[in-house]
């Protein structure tokens, strides 16, 4: 698990990787607070609507809770107020980790998730 956390940290520390993740989020309908400016030398490619719709359907199906998430959410009411945000962050991370195989199979990030997996 530490190895995966290191890989995630390395992706998040690379500005180009973060930019690509932001572009994926925009394609999936998540609107960031301040979208990155488009430059003339890097026009955005035309997205394949069918592929995006297929990926969106798969992501929605995978967005459900697994046993680990249900366990953490069951523990949440038993914890103090200052520890509950940690559970919330862990649940978000687990949901993201559950999405990694789908994103990898889609080939959006070159098929190898930027060399992480």
Biopython code that builds the backbone (N, CA, C, O; Angstrom):
import numpy as np
from Bio.PDB.StructureBuilder import StructureBuilder

atoms = [
    (1, "UNK", "N", (0.825, -1.193, 0.000)),
    (1, "UNK", "CA", (0.000, 0.000, 0.000)),
    (1, "UNK", "C", (0.866, 1.253, 0.000)),
    (1, "UNK", "O", (0.497, 2.260, -0.604)),
    (2, "UNK", "N", (2.024, 1.203, 0.677)),
    (2, "UNK", "CA", (2.914, 2.355, 0.686)),
    (2, "UNK", "C", (3.455, 2.623, -0.705)),
    (2, "UNK", "O", (3.653, 3.774, -1.093)),
    (3, "UNK", "N", (3.700, 1.533, -1.469)),
    (3, "UNK", "CA", (4.207, 1.681, -2.823)),
    (3, "UNK", "C", (3.195, 2.427, -3.684)),
    (3, "UNK", "O", (3.567, 3.298, -4.470)),
    (4, "UNK", "N", (1.922, 2.088, -3.538)),
    (4, "UNK", "CA", (0.873, 2.767, -4.296)),
    (4, "UNK", "C", (0.784, 4.233, -3.895)),
    (4, "UNK", "O", (0.612, 5.102, -4.750)),
    (5, "UNK", "N", (0.899, 4.514, -2.599)),
    (5, "UNK", "CA", (0.850, 5.896, -2.129)),
    (5, "UNK", "C", (2.024, 6.694, -2.696)),
    (5, "UNK", "O", (1.861, 7.858, -3.062)),
    (6, "UNK", "N", (3.200, 6.078, -2.770)),
    (6, "UNK", "CA", (4.356, 6.752, -3.350)),
    (6, "UNK", "C", (4.123, 7.063, -4.819)),
    (6, "UNK", "O", (4.474, 8.141, -5.297)),
    (7, "UNK", "N", (3.530, 6.110, -5.532)),
    (7, "UNK", "CA", (3.259, 6.323, -6.958)),
    (7, "UNK", "C", (2.237, 7.432, -7.155)),
    (7, "UNK", "O", (2.385, 8.261, -8.053)),
    (8, "UNK", "N", (1.205, 7.453, -6.325)),
    (8, "UNK", "CA", (0.201, 8.507, -6.428)),
    (8, "UNK", "C", (0.832, 9.856, -6.131)),
    (8, "UNK", "O", (0.550, 10.837, -6.820)),
    (9, "UNK", "N", (1.684, 9.917, -5.110)),
    (9, "UNK", "CA", (2.368, 11.174, -4.781)),
    (9, "UNK", "C", (3.273, 11.628, -5.916)),
    (9, "UNK", "O", (3.365, 12.825, -6.192)),
    (10, "UNK", "N", (3.947, 10.682, -6.582)),
    (10, "UNK", "CA", (4.819, 11.068, -7.686)),
    (10, "UNK", "C", (4.012, 11.618, -8.854)),
    (10, "UNK", "O", (4.453, 12.552, -9.523)),
    (11, "UNK", "N", (2.830, 11.050, -9.107)),
    (11, "UNK", "CA", (1.968, 11.570, -10.176)),
    (11, "UNK", "C", (1.476, 12.963, -9.814)),
    (11, "UNK", "O", (1.462, 13.861, -10.657)),
    (12, "UNK", "N", (1.071, 13.143, -8.559)),
    (12, "UNK", "CA", (0.523, 14.432, -8.141)),
    (12, "UNK", "C", (1.589, 15.516, -8.028)),
    (12, "UNK", "O", (1.262, 16.703, -8.044)),
    (13, "UNK", "N", (2.850, 15.130, -7.914)),
    (13, "UNK", "CA", (3.912, 16.123, -7.824)),
    (13, "UNK", "C", (4.392, 16.575, -9.207)),
    (13, "UNK", "O", (5.112, 17.568, -9.313)),
    (14, "UNK", "N", (4.002, 15.859, -10.267)),
    (14, "UNK", "CA", (4.385, 16.210, -11.628)),
    (14, "UNK", "C", (3.329, 17.142, -12.227)),
    (14, "UNK", "O", (2.176, 16.736, -12.371)),
    (15, "UNK", "N", (3.692, 18.383, -12.580)),
    (15, "UNK", "CA", (2.702, 19.334, -13.093)),
    (15, "UNK", "C", (2.007, 18.850, -14.365)),
    (15, "UNK", "O", (0.816, 19.107, -14.543)),
    (16, "UNK", "N", (2.716, 18.161, -15.247)),
    (16, "UNK", "CA", (2.108, 17.668, -16.490)),
    (16, "UNK", "C", (1.056, 16.603, -16.175)),
    (16, "UNK", "O", (0.002, 16.574, -16.812)),
    (17, "UNK", "N", (1.324, 15.737, -15.214)),
    (17, "UNK", "CA", (0.361, 14.715, -14.816)),
    (17, "UNK", "C", (-0.887, 15.346, -14.216)),
    (17, "UNK", "O", (-2.007, 14.921, -14.501)),
    (18, "UNK", "N", (-0.689, 16.348, -13.395)),
    (18, "UNK", "CA", (-1.826, 17.038, -12.774)),
    (18, "UNK", "C", (-2.671, 17.711, -13.852)),
    (18, "UNK", "O", (-3.900, 17.706, -13.778)),
    (19, "UNK", "N", (-2.008, 18.293, -14.857)),
    (19, "UNK", "CA", (-2.728, 18.929, -15.960)),
    (19, "UNK", "C", (-3.570, 17.899, -16.706)),
    (19, "UNK", "O", (-4.724, 18.168, -17.042)),
    (20, "UNK", "N", (-3.002, 16.720, -16.968)),
    (20, "UNK", "CA", (-3.747, 15.674, -17.663)),
    (20, "UNK", "C", (-4.925, 15.185, -16.832)),
    (20, "UNK", "O", (-5.997, 14.928, -17.379)),
    (21, "UNK", "N", (-4.746, 15.053, -15.534)),
    (21, "UNK", "CA", (-5.853, 14.647, -14.670)),
    (21, "UNK", "C", (-6.959, 15.701, -14.673)),
    (21, "UNK", "O", (-8.141, 15.360, -14.654)),
    (22, "UNK", "N", (-6.581, 16.971, -14.697)),
    (22, "UNK", "CA", (-7.569, 18.038, -14.776)),
    (22, "UNK", "C", (-8.350, 17.991, -16.075)),
    (22, "UNK", "O", (-9.556, 18.235, -16.089)),
    (23, "UNK", "N", (-7.659, 17.676, -17.177)),
    (23, "UNK", "CA", (-8.340, 17.564, -18.465)),
    (23, "UNK", "C", (-9.320, 16.405, -18.459)),
    (23, "UNK", "O", (-10.411, 16.511, -19.021)),
    (24, "UNK", "N", (-8.946, 15.309, -17.835)),
    (24, "UNK", "CA", (-9.852, 14.160, -17.726)),
    (24, "UNK", "C", (-11.085, 14.542, -16.912)),
    (24, "UNK", "O", (-12.212, 14.198, -17.268)),
    (25, "UNK", "N", (-10.854, 15.248, -15.826)),
    (25, "UNK", "CA", (-11.976, 15.670, -14.984)),
    (25, "UNK", "C", (-12.917, 16.582, -15.758)),
    (25, "UNK", "O", (-14.135, 16.473, -15.616)),
    (26, "UNK", "N", (-12.374, 17.477, -16.574)),
    (26, "UNK", "CA", (-13.216, 18.347, -17.384)),
    (26, "UNK", "C", (-14.019, 17.537, -18.396)),
    (26, "UNK", "O", (-15.199, 17.812, -18.616)),
    (27, "UNK", "N", (-13.383, 16.536, -19.015)),
    (27, "UNK", "CA", (-14.093, 15.714, -19.988)),
    (27, "UNK", "C", (-15.227, 14.946, -19.338)),
    (27, "UNK", "O", (-16.241, 14.675, -19.981)),
    (28, "UNK", "N", (-15.070, 14.593, -18.070)),
    (28, "UNK", "CA", (-16.094, 13.835, -17.374)),
    (28, "UNK", "C", (-17.164, 14.727, -16.749)),
    (28, "UNK", "O", (-18.086, 14.229, -16.104)),
    (29, "UNK", "N", (-17.047, 16.023, -16.934)),
    (29, "UNK", "CA", (-18.080, 16.929, -16.468)),
    (29, "UNK", "C", (-17.802, 17.600, -15.145)),
    (29, "UNK", "O", (-18.632, 18.372, -14.665)),
    (30, "UNK", "N", (-16.662, 17.331, -14.541)),
    (30, "UNK", "CA", (-16.303, 18.019, -13.307)),
    (30, "UNK", "C", (-15.735, 19.366, -13.690)),
    (30, "UNK", "O", (-14.821, 19.440, -14.511)),
    (31, "UNK", "N", (-16.255, 20.425, -13.115)),
    (31, "UNK", "CA", (-15.760, 21.747, -13.471)),
    (31, "UNK", "C", (-14.841, 22.246, -12.372)),
    (31, "UNK", "O", (-15.288, 22.458, -11.245)),
    (32, "UNK", "N", (-13.567, 22.438, -12.678)),
    (32, "UNK", "CA", (-12.647, 22.961, -11.667)),
    (32, "UNK", "C", (-12.972, 24.417, -11.369)),
    (32, "UNK", "O", (-13.652, 25.089, -12.144)),
    (33, "UNK", "N", (-12.472, 24.889, -10.233)),
    (33, "UNK", "CA", (-12.744, 26.270, -9.834)),
    (33, "UNK", "C", (-12.183, 27.263, -10.848)),
    (33, "UNK", "O", (-12.816, 28.273, -11.153)),
    (34, "UNK", "N", (-11.004, 26.972, -11.364)),
    (34, "UNK", "CA", (-10.434, 27.841, -12.393)),
    (34, "UNK", "C", (-9.816, 26.953, -13.467)),
    (34, "UNK", "O", (-8.741, 26.394, -13.250)),
    (35, "UNK", "N", (-10.467, 26.809, -14.615)),
    (35, "UNK", "CA", (-9.953, 25.940, -15.659)),
    (35, "UNK", "C", (-8.646, 26.465, -16.223)),
    (35, "UNK", "O", (-8.429, 27.676, -16.272)),
    (36, "UNK", "N", (-7.756, 25.544, -16.658)),
    (36, "UNK", "CA", (-6.475, 25.983, -17.206)),
    (36, "UNK", "C", (-6.692, 26.731, -18.518)),
    (36, "UNK", "O", (-7.540, 26.331, -19.315)),
    (37, "UNK", "N", (-5.949, 27.802, -18.757)),
    (37, "UNK", "CA", (-6.124, 28.569, -19.987)),
    (37, "UNK", "C", (-5.632, 27.781, -21.194)),
    (37, "UNK", "O", (-4.629, 27.072, -21.115)),
    (38, "UNK", "N", (-6.348, 27.911, -22.318)),
    (38, "UNK", "CA", (-5.952, 27.263, -23.563)),
    (38, "UNK", "C", (-4.993, 28.192, -24.299)),
    (38, "UNK", "O", (-5.247, 29.391, -24.417)),
    (39, "UNK", "N", (-3.909, 27.642, -24.786)),
    (39, "UNK", "CA", (-2.972, 28.422, -25.575)),
    (39, "UNK", "C", (-3.133, 28.048, -27.030)),
    (39, "UNK", "O", (-3.643, 26.974, -27.348)),
    (40, "UNK", "N", (-2.700, 28.928, -27.914)),
    (40, "UNK", "CA", (-2.870, 28.667, -29.334)),
    (40, "UNK", "C", (-1.971, 27.542, -29.816)),
    (40, "UNK", "O", (-2.337, 26.820, -30.743)),
    (41, "UNK", "N", (-0.804, 27.379, -29.208)),
    (41, "UNK", "CA", (0.089, 26.316, -29.665)),
    (41, "UNK", "C", (-0.335, 24.934, -29.176)),
    (41, "UNK", "O", (0.179, 23.932, -29.673)),
    (42, "UNK", "N", (-1.264, 24.850, -28.212)),
    (42, "UNK", "CA", (-1.742, 23.545, -27.754)),
    (42, "UNK", "C", (-3.270, 23.500, -27.784)),
    (42, "UNK", "O", (-3.915, 23.538, -26.736)),
    (43, "UNK", "N", (-3.853, 23.417, -28.994)),
    (43, "UNK", "CA", (-5.315, 23.316, -29.057)),
    (43, "UNK", "C", (-5.763, 21.969, -28.529)),
    (43, "UNK", "O", (-5.061, 20.966, -28.663)),
    (44, "UNK", "N", (-6.941, 21.959, -27.929)),
    (44, "UNK", "CA", (-7.447, 20.708, -27.370)),
    (44, "UNK", "C", (-7.982, 19.832, -28.496)),
    (44, "UNK", "O", (-8.682, 20.325, -29.380)),
    (45, "UNK", "N", (-7.657, 18.524, -28.476)),
    (45, "UNK", "CA", (-8.142, 17.633, -29.520)),
    (45, "UNK", "C", (-9.643, 17.406, -29.358)),
    (45, "UNK", "O", (-10.193, 17.522, -28.263)),
    (46, "UNK", "N", (-10.296, 17.077, -30.489)),
    (46, "UNK", "CA", (-11.736, 16.805, -30.443)),
    (46, "UNK", "C", (-11.964, 15.494, -29.712)),
    (46, "UNK", "O", (-11.420, 14.467, -30.118)),
    (47, "UNK", "N", (-12.753, 15.500, -28.645)),
    (47, "UNK", "CA", (-12.983, 14.267, -27.884)),
    (47, "UNK", "C", (-13.920, 13.320, -28.629)),
    (47, "UNK", "O", (-14.820, 13.752, -29.348)),
    (48, "UNK", "N", (-13.695, 12.046, -28.446)),
    (48, "UNK", "CA", (-14.564, 11.022, -29.003)),
    (48, "UNK", "C", (-15.747, 10.874, -28.052)),
    (48, "UNK", "O", (-15.610, 10.318, -26.963)),
    (49, "UNK", "N", (-16.903, 11.371, -28.467)),
    (49, "UNK", "CA", (-18.068, 11.421, -27.587)),
    (49, "UNK", "C", (-18.505, 10.022, -27.173)),
    (49, "UNK", "O", (-18.871, 9.810, -26.017)),
    (50, "UNK", "N", (-18.473, 9.076, -28.087)),
    (50, "UNK", "CA", (-18.875, 7.704, -27.765)),
    (50, "UNK", "C", (-17.985, 7.087, -26.700)),
    (50, "UNK", "O", (-18.467, 6.430, -25.778)),
    (51, "UNK", "N", (-16.681, 7.305, -26.834)),
    (51, "UNK", "CA", (-15.746, 6.757, -25.854)),
    (51, "UNK", "C", (-15.936, 7.412, -24.498)),
    (51, "UNK", "O", (-15.856, 6.749, -23.464)),
    (52, "UNK", "N", (-16.187, 8.713, -24.503)),
    (52, "UNK", "CA", (-16.390, 9.425, -23.237)),
    (52, "UNK", "C", (-17.664, 8.948, -22.560)),
    (52, "UNK", "O", (-17.684, 8.756, -21.344)),
    (53, "UNK", "N", (-18.725, 8.754, -23.330)),
    (53, "UNK", "CA", (-19.987, 8.285, -22.749)),
    (53, "UNK", "C", (-19.823, 6.870, -22.184)),
    (53, "UNK", "O", (-20.348, 6.563, -21.114)),
    (54, "UNK", "N", (-19.100, 6.018, -22.899)),
    (54, "UNK", "CA", (-18.846, 4.667, -22.417)),
    (54, "UNK", "C", (-18.035, 4.695, -21.128)),
    (54, "UNK", "O", (-18.346, 3.987, -20.170)),
    (55, "UNK", "N", (-16.995, 5.521, -21.116)),
    (55, "UNK", "CA", (-16.163, 5.647, -19.926)),
    (55, "UNK", "C", (-16.967, 6.224, -18.769)),
    (55, "UNK", "O", (-16.829, 5.773, -17.632)),
    (56, "UNK", "N", (-17.803, 7.218, -19.051)),
    (56, "UNK", "CA", (-18.619, 7.815, -17.988)),
    (56, "UNK", "C", (-19.557, 6.776, -17.378)),
    (56, "UNK", "O", (-19.758, 6.761, -16.164)),
    (57, "UNK", "N", (-20.135, 5.905, -18.214)),
    (57, "UNK", "CA", (-21.007, 4.852, -17.698)),
    (57, "UNK", "C", (-20.255, 3.876, -16.808)),
    (57, "UNK", "O", (-20.744, 3.472, -15.753)),
    (58, "UNK", "N", (-19.061, 3.503, -17.247)),
    (58, "UNK", "CA", (-18.251, 2.582, -16.445)),
    (58, "UNK", "C", (-17.827, 3.217, -15.124)),
    (58, "UNK", "O", (-17.826, 2.558, -14.084)),
    (59, "UNK", "N", (-17.468, 4.493, -15.169)),
    (59, "UNK", "CA", (-17.053, 5.193, -13.950)),
    (59, "UNK", "C", (-18.219, 5.318, -12.975)),
    (59, "UNK", "O", (-18.033, 5.217, -11.762)),
    (60, "UNK", "N", (-19.414, 5.536, -13.504)),
    (60, "UNK", "CA", (-20.581, 5.647, -12.638)),
    (60, "UNK", "C", (-20.869, 4.317, -11.952)),
    (60, "UNK", "O", (-21.201, 4.279, -10.767)),
    (61, "UNK", "N", (-20.737, 3.215, -12.716)),
    (61, "UNK", "CA", (-20.950, 1.892, -12.129)),
    (61, "UNK", "C", (-19.911, 1.602, -11.052)),
    (61, "UNK", "O", (-20.240, 1.038, -10.009)),
    (62, "UNK", "N", (-18.666, 1.983, -11.298)),
    (62, "UNK", "CA", (-17.588, 1.703, -10.349)),
    (62, "UNK", "C", (-17.617, 2.652, -9.160)),
    (62, "UNK", "O", (-16.904, 2.428, -8.182)),
    (63, "UNK", "N", (-18.415, 3.696, -9.219)),
    (63, "UNK", "CA", (-18.456, 4.680, -8.156)),
    (63, "UNK", "C", (-19.166, 4.208, -6.902)),
    (63, "UNK", "O", (-19.211, 4.933, -5.908)),
    (64, "UNK", "N", (-19.722, 3.002, -6.932)),
    (64, "UNK", "CA", (-20.413, 2.478, -5.756)),
    (64, "UNK", "C", (-19.445, 2.134, -4.642)),
    (64, "UNK", "O", (-18.230, 2.088, -4.837)),
    (65, "UNK", "N", (-20.003, 1.898, -3.493)),
    (65, "UNK", "CA", (-19.177, 1.590, -2.328)),
    (65, "UNK", "C", (-18.797, 0.118, -2.303)),
    (65, "UNK", "O", (-19.619, -0.749, -2.599)),
    (66, "UNK", "N", (-17.546, -0.161, -1.949)),
    (66, "UNK", "CA", (-17.124, -1.533, -1.747)),
    (66, "UNK", "C", (-17.111, -1.829, -0.241)),
    (66, "UNK", "O", (-17.493, -0.980, 0.565)),
    (67, "UNK", "N", (-16.679, -3.011, 0.123)),
    (67, "UNK", "CA", (-16.689, -3.400, 1.535)),
    (67, "UNK", "C", (-15.811, -2.493, 2.397)),
    (67, "UNK", "O", (-16.174, -2.172, 3.528)),
    (68, "UNK", "N", (-14.666, -2.081, 1.870)),
    (68, "UNK", "CA", (-13.760, -1.217, 2.638)),
    (68, "UNK", "C", (-14.403, 0.142, 2.927)),
    (68, "UNK", "O", (-14.295, 0.668, 4.034)),
    (69, "UNK", "N", (-15.064, 0.692, 1.928)),
    (69, "UNK", "CA", (-15.713, 1.994, 2.100)),
    (69, "UNK", "C", (-16.874, 1.874, 3.086)),
    (69, "UNK", "O", (-17.045, 2.729, 3.956)),
    (70, "UNK", "N", (-17.667, 0.816, 2.949)),
    (70, "UNK", "CA", (-18.785, 0.624, 3.882)),
    (70, "UNK", "C", (-18.277, 0.449, 5.313)),
    (70, "UNK", "O", (-18.901, 0.934, 6.257)),
    (71, "UNK", "N", (-17.155, -0.236, 5.475)),
    (71, "UNK", "CA", (-16.571, -0.424, 6.809)),
    (71, "UNK", "C", (-16.158, 0.918, 7.421)),
    (71, "UNK", "O", (-16.467, 1.209, 8.576)),
    (72, "UNK", "N", (-15.453, 1.729, 6.624)),
    (72, "UNK", "CA", (-15.020, 3.033, 7.132)),
    (72, "UNK", "C", (-16.209, 3.921, 7.467)),
    (72, "UNK", "O", (-16.196, 4.629, 8.474)),
    (73, "UNK", "N", (-17.227, 3.887, 6.633)),
    (73, "UNK", "CA", (-18.403, 4.715, 6.897)),
    (73, "UNK", "C", (-19.164, 4.224, 8.128)),
    (73, "UNK", "O", (-19.805, 5.017, 8.818)),
    (74, "UNK", "N", (-19.095, 2.924, 8.406)),
    (74, "UNK", "CA", (-19.728, 2.404, 9.618)),
    (74, "UNK", "C", (-18.957, 2.835, 10.866)),
    (74, "UNK", "O", (-19.552, 3.026, 11.926)),
    (75, "UNK", "N", (-17.652, 2.989, 10.747)),
    (75, "UNK", "CA", (-16.837, 3.442, 11.876)),
    (75, "UNK", "C", (-16.963, 4.942, 12.134)),
    (75, "UNK", "O", (-16.753, 5.403, 13.256)),
    (76, "UNK", "N", (-17.300, 5.689, 11.111)),
    (76, "UNK", "CA", (-17.300, 7.154, 11.199)),
    (76, "UNK", "C", (-18.085, 7.705, 12.389)),
    (76, "UNK", "O", (-17.564, 8.576, 13.087)),
    (77, "UNK", "N", (-19.313, 7.243, 12.659)),
    (77, "UNK", "CA", (-20.053, 7.819, 13.790)),
    (77, "UNK", "C", (-19.416, 7.531, 15.156)),
    (77, "UNK", "O", (-19.712, 8.213, 16.137)),
    (78, "UNK", "N", (-18.550, 6.530, 15.216)),
    (78, "UNK", "CA", (-17.928, 6.161, 16.480)),
    (78, "UNK", "C", (-16.681, 6.984, 16.791)),
    (78, "UNK", "O", (-16.145, 6.919, 17.897)),
    (79, "UNK", "N", (-16.226, 7.753, 15.813)),
    (79, "UNK", "CA", (-14.999, 8.529, 15.979)),
    (79, "UNK", "C", (-15.301, 9.952, 16.417)),
    (79, "UNK", "O", (-16.423, 10.438, 16.273)),
    (80, "UNK", "N", (-14.292, 10.606, 16.950)),
    (80, "UNK", "CA", (-14.444, 11.997, 17.377)),
    (80, "UNK", "C", (-14.555, 12.904, 16.148)),
    (80, "UNK", "O", (-14.220, 12.511, 15.031)),
    (81, "UNK", "N", (-15.028, 14.108, 16.383)),
    (81, "UNK", "CA", (-15.234, 15.062, 15.291)),
    (81, "UNK", "C", (-13.938, 15.382, 14.540)),
    (81, "UNK", "O", (-13.960, 15.583, 13.326)),
    (82, "UNK", "N", (-12.813, 15.429, 15.255)),
    (82, "UNK", "CA", (-11.566, 15.774, 14.578)),
    (82, "UNK", "C", (-11.016, 14.629, 13.733)),
    (82, "UNK", "O", (-10.183, 14.867, 12.859)),
    (83, "UNK", "N", (-11.457, 13.394, 13.968)),
    (83, "UNK", "CA", (-10.975, 12.263, 13.175)),
    (83, "UNK", "C", (-11.891, 11.926, 11.991)),
    (83, "UNK", "O", (-11.480, 11.202, 11.084)),
    (84, "UNK", "N", (-13.109, 12.435, 11.990)),
    (84, "UNK", "CA", (-14.039, 12.133, 10.904)),
    (84, "UNK", "C", (-13.558, 12.634, 9.533)),
    (84, "UNK", "O", (-13.774, 11.951, 8.532)),
    (85, "UNK", "N", (-12.920, 13.793, 9.461)),
    (85, "UNK", "CA", (-12.416, 14.206, 8.137)),
    (85, "UNK", "C", (-11.370, 13.239, 7.570)),
    (85, "UNK", "O", (-11.241, 13.105, 6.353)),
    (86, "UNK", "N", (-10.633, 12.575, 8.447)),
    (86, "UNK", "CA", (-9.655, 11.587, 7.972)),
    (86, "UNK", "C", (-10.360, 10.410, 7.308)),
    (86, "UNK", "O", (-9.882, 9.881, 6.304)),
    (87, "UNK", "N", (-11.487, 10.004, 7.864)),
    (87, "UNK", "CA", (-12.274, 8.925, 7.254)),
    (87, "UNK", "C", (-12.784, 9.377, 5.897)),
    (87, "UNK", "O", (-12.743, 8.615, 4.931)),
    (88, "UNK", "N", (-13.265, 10.614, 5.819)),
    (88, "UNK", "CA", (-13.772, 11.143, 4.557)),
    (88, "UNK", "C", (-12.689, 11.149, 3.480)),
    (88, "UNK", "O", (-12.949, 10.792, 2.331)),
    (89, "UNK", "N", (-11.474, 11.557, 3.855)),
    (89, "UNK", "CA", (-10.362, 11.560, 2.905)),
    (89, "UNK", "C", (-9.999, 10.138, 2.475)),
    (89, "UNK", "O", (-9.711, 9.892, 1.304)),
    (90, "UNK", "N", (-10.016, 9.215, 3.419)),
    (90, "UNK", "CA", (-9.695, 7.823, 3.090)),
    (90, "UNK", "C", (-10.728, 7.244, 2.131)),
    (90, "UNK", "O", (-10.378, 6.496, 1.218)),
    (91, "UNK", "N", (-11.987, 7.582, 2.333)),
    (91, "UNK", "CA", (-13.045, 7.097, 1.446)),
    (91, "UNK", "C", (-12.851, 7.659, 0.044)),
    (91, "UNK", "O", (-13.003, 6.936, -0.940)),
    (92, "UNK", "N", (-12.516, 8.948, -0.054)),
    (92, "UNK", "CA", (-12.272, 9.546, -1.367)),
    (92, "UNK", "C", (-11.104, 8.869, -2.071)),
    (92, "UNK", "O", (-11.160, 8.609, -3.273)),
    (93, "UNK", "N", (-10.038, 8.583, -1.312)),
    (93, "UNK", "CA", (-8.876, 7.909, -1.906)),
    (93, "UNK", "C", (-9.240, 6.513, -2.379)),
    (93, "UNK", "O", (-8.819, 6.094, -3.457)),
    (94, "UNK", "N", (-10.023, 5.787, -1.581)),
    (94, "UNK", "CA", (-10.433, 4.446, -1.990)),
    (94, "UNK", "C", (-11.275, 4.486, -3.261)),
    (94, "UNK", "O", (-11.127, 3.631, -4.134)),
    (95, "UNK", "N", (-12.153, 5.471, -3.363)),
    (95, "UNK", "CA", (-12.968, 5.592, -4.575)),
    (95, "UNK", "C", (-12.099, 5.883, -5.784)),
    (95, "UNK", "O", (-12.336, 5.340, -6.863)),
    (96, "UNK", "N", (-11.084, 6.742, -5.615)),
    (96, "UNK", "CA", (-10.165, 7.018, -6.719)),
    (96, "UNK", "C", (-9.369, 5.785, -7.104)),
    (96, "UNK", "O", (-9.171, 5.514, -8.289)),
    (97, "UNK", "N", (-8.917, 5.044, -6.120)),
    (97, "UNK", "CA", (-8.152, 3.824, -6.388)),
    (97, "UNK", "C", (-9.014, 2.810, -7.126)),
    (97, "UNK", "O", (-8.520, 2.089, -7.993)),
    (98, "UNK", "N", (-10.303, 2.750, -6.788)),
    (98, "UNK", "CA", (-11.213, 1.833, -7.471)),
    (98, "UNK", "C", (-11.407, 2.217, -8.934)),
    (98, "UNK", "O", (-11.746, 1.361, -9.751)),
    (99, "UNK", "N", (-11.200, 3.479, -9.278)),
    (99, "UNK", "CA", (-11.374, 3.944, -10.651)),
    (99, "UNK", "C", (-10.129, 3.729, -11.512)),
    (99, "UNK", "O", (-10.223, 3.757, -12.739)),
    (100, "UNK", "N", (-8.977, 3.517, -10.901)),
    (100, "UNK", "CA", (-7.729, 3.398, -11.658)),
    (100, "UNK", "C", (-7.764, 2.315, -12.740)),
    (100, "UNK", "O", (-7.330, 2.586, -13.859)),
    (101, "UNK", "N", (-8.261, 1.097, -12.463)),
    (101, "UNK", "CA", (-8.263, 0.096, -13.534)),
    (101, "UNK", "C", (-9.126, 0.500, -14.736)),
    (101, "UNK", "O", (-8.787, 0.187, -15.877)),
    (102, "UNK", "N", (-10.221, 1.182, -14.483)),
    (102, "UNK", "CA", (-11.097, 1.603, -15.582)),
    (102, "UNK", "C", (-10.404, 2.671, -16.426)),
    (102, "UNK", "O", (-10.460, 2.632, -17.656)),
    (103, "UNK", "N", (-9.758, 3.615, -15.765)),
    (103, "UNK", "CA", (-9.044, 4.659, -16.495)),
    (103, "UNK", "C", (-7.885, 4.057, -17.276)),
    (103, "UNK", "O", (-7.619, 4.463, -18.408)),
    (104, "UNK", "N", (-7.201, 3.103, -16.685)),
    (104, "UNK", "CA", (-6.084, 2.453, -17.372)),
    (104, "UNK", "C", (-6.560, 1.726, -18.613)),
    (104, "UNK", "O", (-5.943, 1.843, -19.671)),
    (105, "UNK", "N", (-7.650, 0.974, -18.504)),
    (105, "UNK", "CA", (-8.175, 0.224, -19.640)),
    (105, "UNK", "C", (-8.718, 1.129, -20.738)),
    (105, "UNK", "O", (-8.749, 0.739, -21.905)),
    (106, "UNK", "N", (-9.148, 2.338, -20.370)),
    (106, "UNK", "CA", (-9.701, 3.254, -21.367)),
    (106, "UNK", "C", (-8.614, 3.791, -22.297)),
    (106, "UNK", "O", (-8.900, 4.163, -23.435)),
    (107, "UNK", "N", (-7.369, 3.832, -21.820)),
    (107, "UNK", "CA", (-6.265, 4.327, -22.634)),
    (107, "UNK", "C", (-6.160, 5.839, -22.676)),
    (107, "UNK", "O", (-5.378, 6.377, -23.461)),
    (108, "UNK", "N", (-6.922, 6.534, -21.857)),
    (108, "UNK", "CA", (-6.900, 8.001, -21.859)),
    (108, "UNK", "C", (-5.512, 8.531, -21.540)),
    (108, "UNK", "O", (-5.064, 9.509, -22.138)),
    (109, "UNK", "N", (-4.843, 7.898, -20.613)),
    (109, "UNK", "CA", (-3.513, 8.367, -20.214)),
    (109, "UNK", "C", (-2.400, 7.552, -20.846)),
    (109, "UNK", "O", (-1.339, 7.373, -20.248)),
    (110, "UNK", "N", (-2.635, 7.066, -22.032)),
    (110, "UNK", "CA", (-1.605, 6.317, -22.731)),
    (110, "UNK", "C", (-1.576, 4.840, -22.360)),
    (110, "UNK", "O", (-0.643, 4.141, -22.756)),
    (111, "UNK", "N", (-2.555, 4.340, -21.620)),
    (111, "UNK", "CA", (-2.653, 2.928, -21.302)),
    (111, "UNK", "C", (-1.850, 2.492, -20.099)),
    (111, "UNK", "O", (-2.117, 1.420, -19.557)),
    (112, "UNK", "N", (-0.884, 3.268, -19.657)),
    (112, "UNK", "CA", (-0.071, 2.836, -18.516)),
    (112, "UNK", "C", (-0.153, 3.795, -17.341)),
    (112, "UNK", "O", (0.684, 3.743, -16.440)),
    (113, "UNK", "N", (-1.139, 4.660, -17.340)),
    (113, "UNK", "CA", (-1.326, 5.645, -16.268)),
    (113, "UNK", "C", (-0.044, 6.394, -15.983)),
    (113, "UNK", "O", (0.411, 6.470, -14.842)),
    (114, "UNK", "N", (0.530, 6.946, -17.037)),
    (114, "UNK", "CA", (1.720, 7.786, -16.928)),
    (114, "UNK", "C", (2.909, 7.039, -16.332)),
    (114, "UNK", "O", (3.761, 7.641, -15.679)),
    (115, "UNK", "N", (2.966, 5.746, -16.552)),
    (115, "UNK", "CA", (4.074, 4.945, -16.053)),
    (115, "UNK", "C", (3.917, 4.504, -14.617)),
    (115, "UNK", "O", (4.829, 3.891, -14.064)),
    (116, "UNK", "N", (2.795, 4.794, -13.999)),
    (116, "UNK", "CA", (2.593, 4.433, -12.594)),
    (116, "UNK", "C", (2.218, 2.975, -12.475)),
    (116, "UNK", "O", (2.753, 2.274, -11.615)),
    (117, "UNK", "N", (1.310, 2.494, -13.316)),
    (117, "UNK", "CA", (0.878, 1.094, -13.247)),
    (117, "UNK", "C", (1.235, 0.349, -14.499)),
    (117, "UNK", "O", (0.946, -0.842, -14.612)),
]
sb = StructureBuilder()
sb.init_structure("model")
sb.init_model(0)
sb.init_chain("A")
sb.init_seg("    ")
for serial, (resi, resn, name, xyz) in enumerate(atoms, 1):
    if name == "N":
        sb.init_residue(resn, " ", resi, " ")
    sb.init_atom(name, np.array(xyz, "f"), 0.0, 1.0, " ", f" {name:<3s}", serial, name[0])
structure = sb.get_structure()
